Amino acid sequence: MEKTVREMTIETEYKSFSPYASFSDKSKGRTLPEEECSVRTAYQRDRDRIIHCNSFRRLKHKTQVFLSPEGDHYRTRLTHTLEVAQIARTIARALRLNEDLTEAIALGHDLGHTPFGHAGERALNELFVLGFNHFEQSVRVVEKLEKNGAGLNLTYEVKDGILCHTRGKEAETLEGAIIRYADKIAYINHDIDDAIRGNIISEADIPKEYTDILGDTKSKRINTLVTSIIVNSDTSIKMQSDIAWAFDRLHEFMFSKVYTNPVCKSEEKKVEKMLGWMYNYFISHPEELPQHLHSVILTEGIERAACDYIAGMTDRFCVNTFNRLFVPGFWVDFD
């Protein structure tokens, strides 16, 4: 019997992958078993499902760091996601790990992020009694919220990598472990780029003791960090100690000079108030939530449904919804 394209792809995996890689035919599977595709492996299907879902498209209108920046070149949550995927795939390929799994996790890792970046995340964490973390919400999106409540039915390994991409429990696969590094490498370096563009800092402000180790440009720093991971990883994903030290110090520098900078934070109080008003409004008016969230109201309560709705909004949809609910309209006199 002639082999399918998927079966030949899996054969190629066994010929070319590291023994520490995640092989497509060894997945722990999906919550709802499905017939295998004749062309794509399980992880390739997951990648495609993420790219084609509504939540992925909405990332293009969600804040990365700067709220409503003037200019077309600042990162959004979507461009951040693509940069993470590029960095992660480079590492996975060099280590002979599963690029498809790595890419699927990278593309899905921020699907649950709120409007207005971490300001929105902090606001929902304060409002919702069970708390809110974007990495948990990303898993919730692919399990329960996408496709009008049906979810994407992704494999266990992709959901595990999404859940473990930022802090807490380590991912069970090396591909998932890569994303934790790739995410941080991407956001620190592109946030430096955006902060320089926004005249928050200059390249010369970055302490020389860090740039001497990592490099004095974005591309040099990314190359240093990625190369260090490739050279030093085997059964685990890691960097050499001096580079890891400089990378951690660079993150601390960004936290003190950019992430908590008054210029960057100036609009965040407005975000907290806006999301608070909307959250309380939807709790009192459940009938105004989308139809696909009515089952969430019945099974998990109106607070959970209101949180899900707001978390899924883009920045501009959030502002438009707030204006519709709370900003008075004007009568027009045509005489």
Secondary structure, DSSP 8 states (H G I E B T S, - for coil): ----HHHHHHHHHHHHS-TTS--GGG---BSS-----SSS-HHHHHHHHHHTSHHHHHGGGSBSSSSS-SSS-S-BHHHHHHHHHHHHHHHHHHTT--HHHHHHHHHHTTTT--TTHHHHHHHHHHHSTT---HHHHHHHIIIIITTTTT----BHHHHHHHHTSSSSS--SSHHHHHHHHHHHHHHHHHHHHHHHHTTS--GGGS-HHHHHHH-SSHHHHHHHHHHHHHHH-SSS----HHHHHHHHHHHHHHIIIIIT-HHHHTTHHHHHHHHHHHHHHHHH-GGGS-GGGHHHHHHH-HHHHHHHHHHT--HHHHHHHHHHHHS--------
